[in-house]
Amino acid sequence: MPLQPPPPPSISPSQMNVLRIVASMAWADGSLEAEEVNLMLDSFSGLFAADAPQQQALRAELRDYVMQNLPMEELIPRLQTAAEREVVLRLGYEVIRSSARTPDEALINDDEAIAYKKLVDLLGFAPETVTRIEAEAIAEPDSDEGIIDRLTRHLGNFMKG
């Protein structure tokens, strides 16, 4: 019996596509830890749902989608605006910059660097645009905010704007 795809989530296709691309970047090192998934689901469901029951339902809907490691080549062409492409680049950059788990580990490992270069190539931005977006991400003041909280905040700002 063929696998059935999960039912579509109750967020817009545009929002879902951005989330999938961010998840794809999180998968760049070959794994997505359960803790990362739970943080993403908690944050994203809080962003897109108004109350606790809706958040719980959306969290369940999004789990199947976040766990899928879809190729960026399939997802990037679905981006419809320059703003979507810019937020994807920024969030992708932040995801790979945040993945060092030990002080001895490189900030960006080889797999992540390859995935990020692929993202940049697929988005087709001019080098100066990439440099500007990366500089904005780096210039953001450090805080106690974790990567998932920061991604959620940027996604929230994008979805409102």
C-alpha positions in Angstrom: 0.0 0.0 0.0 1.5 3.4 -1.0 2.2 5.9 1.7 -0.5 8.6 2.0 0.8 12.2 2.3 -0.4 14.0 5.4 -3.4 16.2 5.1 -2.6 19.8 4.2 -1.9 22.0 7.3 -4.1 24.9 8.3 -1.5 27.5 7.3 -1.0 29.0 3.9 1.0 27.3 1.2 3.4 30.1 1.3 4.0 29.8 5.1 4.3 26.0 4.7 6.9 26.4 2.0 9.0 28.7 4.0 8.8 26.3 7.0 9.8 23.4 4.8 12.9 25.2 3.4 14.0 26.2 7.0 13.5 22.5 8.0 15.5 21.5 4.9 18.4 23.7 6.1 18.1 22.2 9.6 18.5 18.8 8.0 21.7 19.8 6.2 23.9 18.0 8.7 22.0 14.8 8.1 19.9 14.8 11.2 17.1 16.7 12.9 17.1 16.1 16.6 13.9 15.5 18.5 14.5 18.5 20.7 15.0 20.7 17.6 11.7 19.4 16.1 9.8 20.0 19.4 11.1 23.5 19.7 10.2 24.3 16.1 6.7 22.8 16.4 6.0 24.7 19.7 7.3 28.0 18.3 5.7 27.7 14.9 2.3 26.5 16.2 2.4 29.5 18.6 3.1 31.8 15.8 0.3 30.6 13.5 -2.5 29.6 15.9 -4.5 31.8 18.2 -5.2 29.6 21.2 -4.0 26.4 23.0 -6.3 23.9 21.2 -5.5 25.4 17.8 -1.8 25.4 18.7 -2.0 21.7 19.7 -3.8 20.7 16.5 -1.4 22.7 14.3 1.6 21.2 16.1 0.3 17.8 15.2 -0.3 18.8 11.6 3.2 20.3 11.2 5.1 17.4 12.7 4.8 15.3 9.6 5.9 18.1 7.4 8.9 19.2 9.5 10.1 15.6 9.6 10.2 15.4 5.8 13.6 16.2 4.3 12.5 17.6 1.0 15.0 18.8 -1.6 15.4 22.5 -1.9 15.2 22.2 -5.7 11.6 21.3 -5.2 10.8 24.0 -2.7 12.6 27.1 -3.9 10.7 27.5 -7.2 7.5 27.8 -5.1 8.6 31.0 -3.5 6.5 33.8 -5.0 8.1 37.1 -3.8 11.5 38.6 -3.2 10.5 39.1 0.4 9.9 35.3 0.8 13.2 34.6 -0.9 15.0 37.1 1.4 13.5 35.6 4.6 14.4 32.1 3.5 18.0 33.2 2.9 18.3 34.9 6.3 16.6 32.0 8.2 18.8 29.4 6.3 21.9 31.4 7.2 20.9 31.6 10.8 20.1 27.9 10.9 23.5 26.8 9.7 25.3 29.4 11.9 23.6 28.1 15.0 24.4 24.4 14.7 27.8 24.1 16.4 27.1 21.8 19.3 30.5 21.9 21.0 33.1 24.6 21.4 35.5 22.5 19.3 33.1 22.2 16.4 33.2 24.6 13.5 30.5 27.2 13.4 29.4 25.9 10.0 30.3 22.4 9.0 31.1 21.2 5.5 27.6 19.7 4.9 25.9 22.9 6.0 28.2 25.0 3.9 27.3 22.9 0.8 23.6 23.2 1.6 23.9 27.0 2.1 25.7 27.5 -1.2 23.0 25.4 -2.9 20.3 27.6 -1.3 22.1 30.8 -2.4 22.4 29.4 -6.0 18.8 28.3 -6.1 17.6 31.7 -4.8 19.6 33.5 -7.5 20.4 36.6 -5.5 23.2 39.0 -6.6 26.3 38.6 -4.3 25.7 42.0 -2.8 22.2 41.0 -1.7 23.6 37.8 -0.1 26.3 39.8 1.7 23.7 42.4 3.0 21.4 39.7 4.3 24.2 37.8 6.0 25.5 41.0 7.5 22.1 41.8 8.9 21.9 38.4 10.5 25.4 38.8 12.0 24.7 42.3 13.2 21.7 41.3 15.2 22.6 41.7 18.9 23.3 38.5 20.7 20.7 37.7 23.4 19.5 34.7 25.4 17.1 34.0 22.5 17.7 30.6 21.0 17.8 29.9 17.3 14.2 28.6 17.2 12.9 31.7 19.0 14.9 33.9 16.6 13.5 32.0 13.6 10.0 32.2 14.9 10.4 36.0 15.5 11.7 36.6 12.0 9.0 34.4 10.5 6.4 36.2 12.5 7.7 39.6 11.3 7.7 38.3 7.7 4.1 37.0 8.0 2.8 40.2 9.5 4.7 42.4 7.0 
